[in-house]
């Protein structure tokens, strides 16, 4: 009797430990991803490694979303991808900064055309259309 109780208690404790690893593990990896993306931003990843930094931010956002839906395995995978991209962004930004001045982004010249304006009734000499009375039903 004592052996079966101990066996059940041990099995129950393992099950509880296994169930808590998902949320705890995902939270830990997501926290690591937050730190990695912060490092990428601090290294001017927004300027020198735009793709990697933006991708790391988006993977982190999706990881948080999956964690909120209790999909801890997917959340941890997405957070690991975020860490990988954030580290690439930080490395690329450091290398670019060390190589010289910041790249100059091309400037776009946008010319807006104004649509042909309609002449007002007063300028054409025609009377304005009469308004129809509302039906008081």
Secondary structure, 3 states (H helix, E strand, C coil): CHHHHHHHHHHHHHHHHHHHHHHHHHHHHHHHHHHHHHHHHHCCHHHHCHHHHHHHHHHHHHHHHHHHCCCHHHHHHHHHHHHHHHHHHHHHHHHHHHHCCCCCCCCCCCCCCCCCCCCCHHHHCCCCCCCCCCCCC
